[in-house]
Amino acid sequence: MKVTATIEARMGATRLPGKVMLPFGGLPMLQRKIERVARCRTVNAIKVLTTINPVNQIIEDMCHRIDCPVFRGSEEDVLDRVLQGTADENPDIIVQLTGDNPLIDPDLIDQTVQHLIDHNLDLASNSLTQRVLIGLNVRCFKRKALQRADQLCKDPMIRVHGGYYIQLHPDDFKIGEPPVDPRYIVSDIRLTVDEPRDYELARRVFETLHATKPAFGADDILDLFARFPEWKKINASVQQKKPGEG
């Protein structure tokens, strides 16, 4: 099966504009995300999906510089952007990722993709009912299921979340959740980047681990927090962004 990982990225984030291009171990945060996804064994291709807004030209330029495919589509209709952006590749499976989770573990992506394949699912996610550490969330879809959702879903507030329509209609689609190591069920660590304090923590984690083990994973991250539990306080008061918020 052909698997394409899409990474949604834009400069117009509400709480931390331009976050995907902020320095992260000497390179843009988005580029570091691409490097991590490239380690996945199940992913055949990676494509950055940004928007036609001129402010996102810097993202397209970076992608061209590192020879990463990029597509520019709708600002608000993410479902359309994902489908249009993968039309050339026409993969069987799409891993829908975002640029604000730079510390994603490639092994968790592989685990989720394999679960979808093994159980012939339309959607597989490691965070449907499990409270996986924020920033390690993965969801992947059959492209045919996304095409069906595209025909059925007319609500722009749902389409802005890509394949979210499928998750909301478990009676109409085959949905599953791979078992996750209980160690990753964490509520007091957040590794997504919404605000400056999130960025400070994520960059600190990345630069500390990358210096000695560039291919670090979730276990290494948790071991680091075991050594420095006070780091959790850096962004402890940040509220998780609401649906539709950039």
CORJOJO-V613644 format. One line per field, one symbol per residue. ss: DSSP state (h for helix, s for strand, l for the rest). A space follows every 50 residues. Layout:
ss = ???
This chain:
ss = llssssssllllllllllhhhlssllsshhhhhhhhhlllllllssssss sllhhhhhhhhhhhhlllsssssllllhhhhhhhhlllllllssssssll lllllhhhhhhhhhhhhhhlllsssllllllslsllllsssshhhhhhhh hhlllhhhhllllhhhhhllllllsslllllhhhsllllslllllhhhhh hhhhhhhhhhlllllllhhhhhhhhhhlhhhhhhhlllllllllll
